[in-house]
Amino acid sequence: MPEGDSVHRAAARLHTALAGRPLTTADLRVPRFATADLTGRTTLEVLPRGKHLLARLEGGLTLHSHLRMDGAWRVFAPGEPWRGGPAHEIRAVLATADATAVGYRLPVLELLRTADEAVAVGHLGPDLLGPDWDPALAAARLLADPGRPLGEALLDQRNLAGIGNIYKAELCFLARVTPWTPVGALPDPPSTLPRLAAAAHRLLAANTGEGRRRNTTGSRRPGQELFVYGRAHRPCLRCGAPVREAPQDGRPTYWCPRCQSGPTS
């Protein structure tokens, strides 16, 4: 499931494969941009913005993509078979003389002027892994709606950009409250929220290494990499109580009924 850390890794792979080299192939398989001719343009950089990817090209153009739930970019060497899904799921092919990047199942793929990137990402809050990261601003945005459940507020990319369903559940566990706890009901919100935002930054930053399995516990034992996410009915790693699962905002969330206080719906 792509979250800020996995998008950061994808941007790094694409930047290594494409940056500084002219495109020998640029095939955008979406109707609106199918006739766009980017061949010969050099990729200047590929960078993440929250869960978004921005590939900046010479001539003032940016290819914007978003992975959402199951999109992916794969990079292949010349002559290497493409593996990532059937051909009908390919939405973009960007190739240089040295590598080919293939975008599978991309729900968002658009070409825009680099000067207009704010149209696509200007609504985002501080990027947990970006140069604009500001835990105080992220905390202030979270607190702006004190009646909102913490889990929903953490997922709102307008508050802070990069958290997905996995980190939401893990951060609520670390805060010792359920995901349905109103932001304003946290113990001392003006102090707690900056610490929680800083913890989110540390967790995502620690999981940006290539080839790493996502880990929030510090344990390398199989099945113990996450505190509660995906552990429904299994013992809590801290207290041993069975972890519970319930939907929140249309997605499953997880919590420990003994370690986390607050409402459960």
JOWO-V606173 format. One line per field, one symbol per residue. burial: 1 if it has 16 or more other ideal C-beta (glycine too) atoms within 10 Angstrom, else 0. A space follows every 10 residues. Layout:
BEGIN
burial->???
END
This chain:
BEGIN
burial->0111111111 1011101110 0110011110 0010000100 0011011111 1111111000 1111111000 1111110000 0000000011 1111110011 1111010111 1100001001 1001111111 0011101111 1110000111 1111111011 1111111111 1111111111 1110110010 0111011111 1011001100 0001010000 0000111110 1000011000 0011100100 0011110011 01000
END
